[in-house]
């Protein structure tokens, strides 16, 4: 009887430790907000890769990027915000007219030498 209780307690402790090690990193990311930032970073990288690998010499508009890269799952305002963040880094450039709204802006990749 005593041996069964000790083994059961040992099993619970080992199971708790293993579960704690496996769950700690994702749980910490959710609590600190790093999970959302990682998702935003993945979306920015996806946009940047599409713009950089665009074989046509025609620049894509914000609407086209929202449709082609994210299949219309993200709204244009979110895509525009992500593109502005990439532009602040200096990797892409927006081409706009004063009369144009943000969804009609064309985006070009700036080649570094």
C-alpha positions in Angstrom: 0.0 0.0 0.0 2.7 2.5 1.0 4.7 1.7 -2.1 1.8 2.3 -4.4 1.2 5.7 -2.9 4.8 6.7 -3.3 4.9 5.5 -6.9 1.7 7.4 -7.6 3.0 10.6 -6.1 6.3 10.2 -8.0 4.4 9.7 -11.2 2.3 12.9 -10.5 5.5 14.9 -9.8 7.3 13.7 -12.9 4.2 14.3 -15.0 3.8 17.8 -13.6 7.5 18.6 -14.3 7.3 17.4 -17.9 4.0 19.2 -18.5 5.5 22.4 -17.0 8.5 22.2 -19.3 6.4 21.6 -22.4 3.7 24.3 -21.7 5.9 27.0 -20.1 7.2 28.6 -23.3 3.9 28.9 -25.2 2.2 30.1 -22.0 4.8 32.7 -21.4 4.5 34.0 -25.0 0.7 34.3 -24.6 1.0 36.2 -21.3 3.8 38.6 -22.4 2.2 39.3 -25.8 5.1 37.9 -27.8 2.8 35.5 -29.5 0.9 38.4 -31.2 4.2 40.1 -32.2 5.5 36.9 -33.7 2.3 36.6 -35.8 2.7 40.2 -36.9 6.3 39.5 -37.8 5.4 36.4 -39.9 2.8 38.5 -41.8 5.4 41.2 -42.5 7.9 38.6 -43.7 5.2 37.1 -46.0 4.4 40.5 -47.5 8.1 41.4 -47.9 8.9 38.1 -49.6 6.0 38.5 -52.0 7.1 42.1 -52.9 10.7 41.1 -53.3 10.0 38.0 -55.4 7.5 39.7 -57.7 8.8 38.9 -61.2 6.7 41.5 -63.0 8.1 45.0 -63.1 4.7 46.3 -62.1 4.4 47.4 -58.5 1.5 45.8 -56.5 -1.1 47.9 -54.8 -2.2 47.4 -51.2 -5.5 45.8 -52.4 -3.6 43.4 -54.6 -1.2 42.4 -51.9 -4.1 41.8 -49.4 -5.8 39.5 -52.0 -2.7 37.7 -53.3 -0.7 37.3 -50.1 -3.4 36.7 -47.6 -6.2 35.6 -49.9 -8.5 38.4 -48.6 -8.4 37.1 -45.0 -6.9 40.4 -43.7 -8.6 43.7 -44.3 -6.8 46.4 -46.3 -6.2 48.6 -43.2 -4.2 45.9 -41.5 -2.2 45.1 -44.6 -1.5 48.8 -45.1 -0.3 49.1 -41.5 2.0 46.2 -41.9 3.4 47.7 -45.2 4.0 51.0 -43.4 6.0 49.2 -40.7 8.1 47.6 -43.4 8.6 50.9 -45.1 9.8 52.5 -41.8 12.6 49.9 -41.8 13.6 51.0 -45.3 13.0 47.8 -47.2 10.1 48.9 -49.4 8.9 52.2 -50.8 5.3 53.4 -51.3 4.4 55.2 -54.5 1.2 57.3 -54.1 -0.5 60.4 -55.5 -1.9 63.0 -53.3 -5.5 62.2 -54.4 -5.0 58.4 -53.9 -6.2 56.6 -50.8 -4.0 54.1 -49.0 -5.5 51.1 -50.7 -4.3 52.3 -54.1 -0.6 52.9 -53.0 1.9 50.8 -55.0 4.8 49.2 -53.2 8.3 48.6 -54.5 11.2 46.6 -53.0 14.3 48.7 -52.5 17.3 46.7 -53.7 20.3 47.0 -51.4 23.8 47.0 -53.0 
